[in-house]
Amino acid sequence: MDSHATNQLALHEIAFLRGGRRAAVTVAVLALRVRGAVGPGRGGTMRTTGPAHGPGADLPALPHLTKTVHAALYRPAGLRQLLDREPVALALVDLRYELTIAGLLRLFPPGRTRAGRRALRDLRDRHPLPTTGKGLSSDDRLLAVALYGDRALTRLMPRFAQEAGLLGRGGTTERELRQSWGGGGSGGFSCASP
């Protein structure tokens, strides 16, 4: 795990805790977008547009999931295709495991633990949903999307979200189907509402 305390969760961890696989990958894609490494492709897809490390050497290191998403976009893909690419699917299994070991998720029934619900509630209390993107840093925008999903995405990054297929059919981060917890690309994750 990129952090050990619940108040120090990484953005993709917060997103996974809130909305599962799609939410975590969406935040990873947006983190790459901010660095200039990913852009919209044709027909609601995403594609790489540059190196993952971005133009500035002073940028923080990327989490494993974000690096994996960048590498998996060697060919343009929509969000569903990206989730099904084996390296991304495996990175998401690892992320789920790390959050479970940290006591934030449980295996049976699948969902957040009391500590996971409390962590999200505390983060939302400290960081309410912004009404506009004016004056927000890139990290603030990513945190809002991690915490609030589509509501923040449509307010703060609507054009890219629409062009890259992150919204609409197959792209929402708001719900996940309950499916197998096993490895592979078709496993889903669902969290109960906090």
C-alpha positions in Angstrom: 0.0 0.0 0.0 1.3 3.5 -0.7 0.4 4.6 2.8 -0.2 3.0 6.1 -2.7 5.3 7.9 -6.2 5.9 6.8 -5.7 9.6 6.8 -2.8 9.2 4.4 -4.5 7.2 1.7 -3.4 7.7 -1.8 -5.9 9.0 -4.3 -6.4 5.7 -6.1 -6.9 4.0 -2.8 -9.6 6.5 -1.8 -11.3 6.0 -5.1 -11.2 2.2 -4.8 -12.6 2.4 -1.3 -15.4 4.7 -2.5 -16.3 3.1 -5.8 -14.3 0.0 -6.6 -12.3 -0.8 -9.7 -13.7 1.7 -12.1 -13.2 4.5 -9.7 -9.6 3.7 -9.0 -8.7 3.3 -12.7 -10.5 6.6 -13.5 -8.4 8.4 -10.9 -5.3 6.8 -12.3 -6.2 7.9 -15.8 -6.9 11.5 -14.6 -3.5 11.5 -12.7 -1.9 10.6 -16.0 -4.0 13.2 -17.9 -2.7 15.9 -15.5 0.9 14.9 -16.3 0.2 15.1 -20.0 0.7 11.3 -20.4 -2.9 10.3 -21.5 -5.4 12.0 -23.8 -8.7 11.1 -25.4 -8.6 8.8 -28.4 -11.2 8.1 -31.1 -14.7 6.9 -30.2 -14.6 7.4 -26.4 -11.2 5.8 -25.8 -8.0 6.8 -24.1 -4.5 6.7 -25.4 -1.0 7.6 -24.3 0.3 11.0 -25.3 3.6 11.1 -23.6 5.8 9.5 -20.9 4.2 8.8 -17.5 6.8 10.8 -15.6 5.5 14.0 -17.2 7.5 17.1 -18.2 8.7 18.0 -14.7 11.3 16.0 -12.8 10.0 17.3 -9.5 6.7 15.3 -9.8 6.1 12.7 -7.2 6.5 9.0 -8.1 3.5 7.3 -9.6 1.7 4.6 -7.7 1.9 1.1 -9.2 -1.7 1.2 -10.5 -1.1 4.4 -12.4 2.0 3.1 -14.0 0.2 -0.1 -15.0 -2.7 1.9 -16.5 -0.2 3.9 -18.6 1.6 0.8 -19.8 -1.8 -0.9 -20.6 -2.7 2.0 -22.9 -0.1 1.0 -25.4 -3.2 0.5 -27.6 -6.1 2.9 -27.2 -8.9 1.5 -25.0 -12.2 2.4 -23.5 -12.6 2.1 -19.7 -14.1 -1.4 -19.9 -11.3 -2.6 -22.2 -8.8 -1.1 -19.8 -10.3 -2.8 -16.8 -10.1 -6.2 -18.7 -6.4 -5.9 -19.6 -4.6 -8.4 -17.5 -1.9 -6.1 -15.9 -4.6 -3.6 -14.8 -6.9 -6.4 -13.5 -4.0 -7.9 -11.5 -3.0 -4.4 -10.1 -6.6 -4.0 -8.9 -6.6 -7.4 -7.2 -3.4 -6.3 -5.4 -5.0 -3.0 -4.4 -8.1 -4.7 -3.1 -5.8 -7.0 -1.0 -3.8 -4.1 0.4 -7.0 -2.3 1.5 -8.3 -5.5 3.0 -5.1 -6.1 5.0 -5.3 -2.5 6.1 -8.7 -3.2 7.6 -10.6 -0.9 5.3 -12.4 -3.6 3.2 -13.8 -7.0 4.0 -14.0 -10.1 1.9 -17.4 -11.4 3.1 -19.7 -9.8 2.5 -17.7 -7.6 0.1 -17.6 -4.0 1.1 -16.1 -1.4 3.4 -15.4 -2.1 7.0 -16.4 0.3 9.8 -12.9 1.8 9.5 -13.2 2.2 5.8 -16.6 4.0 6.1 -15.1 6.3 8.8 -12.1 7.1 6.7 -14.3 8.2 3.7 -16.7 10.1 6.0 -13.7 11.9 7.6 -12.2 12.8 4.2 -15.5 14.1 2.9 -16.0 16.2 6.0 -12.6 17.8 5.5 -13.0 18.1 1.7 -16.5 19.0 0.6 -17.5 18.6 -3.1 -16.3 21.8 -4.9 -18.9 23.8 -6.7 -16.4 24.9 -9.4 -12.9 24.1 -10.5 -11.7 27.7 -10.1 -8.6 27.9 -8.0 -8.3 24.2 -7.5 -4.9 22.5 -7.9 -4.6 19.3 -9.8 -4.4 17.3 -6.6 -7.6 18.9 -5.3 -9.4 18.0 -8.5 -8.2 14.4 -8.3 -9.2 14.2 -4.6 -12.7 15.5 -5.4 -13.1 12.8 -8.1 -11.7 10.1 -5.8 -14.2 11.1 -3.1 -17.3 12.1 -5.2 -17.0 10.2 -8.5 -19.1 11.4 -11.4 -20.5 14.4 -9.6 -16.9 15.8 -9.3 -15.9 14.5 -12.7 -18.7 16.3 -14.5 -18.0 19.6 -12.7 -14.2 19.6 -12.8 -13.1 17.7 -16.0 -16.2 17.4 -18.1 -14.6 17.7 -21.6 -11.9 15.1 -21.1 -14.3 12.8 -19.2 -16.7 12.8 -22.1 -14.2 12.5 -24.9 -12.3 9.7 -23.1 -15.5 7.7 -22.4 -15.2 8.1 -18.6 -18.9 9.1 -18.4 -22.0 7.6 -19.9 -22.4 4.1 -21.2 -19.9 1.9 -19.5 -17.9 4.7 -18.0 -19.5 5.7 -14.8 -17.6 5.3 -11.5 -20.8 5.3 -9.4 -21.7 1.7 -9.3 -20.1 -1.6 -9.8 -21.8 -5.0 -10.3 -21.3 -7.6 -7.6 -19.4 -10.3 -9.3 -16.6 -12.7 -8.5 -13.9 -11.6 -6.2 -11.4 -13.8 -8.0 -8.6 -12.5 -10.2 -8.9 -11.8 -13.8 -10.6 -9.0 -15.7 -14.2 -9.7 -15.1 -14.3 -9.5 -11.3 -16.2 -6.6 -9.9 -16.4 -4.8 -6.6 -19.2 -3.0 -4.9 -19.2 -0.9 -1.8 -22.3 -0.1 0.2 -23.0 3.6 0.6 -21.3 5.2 3.5 
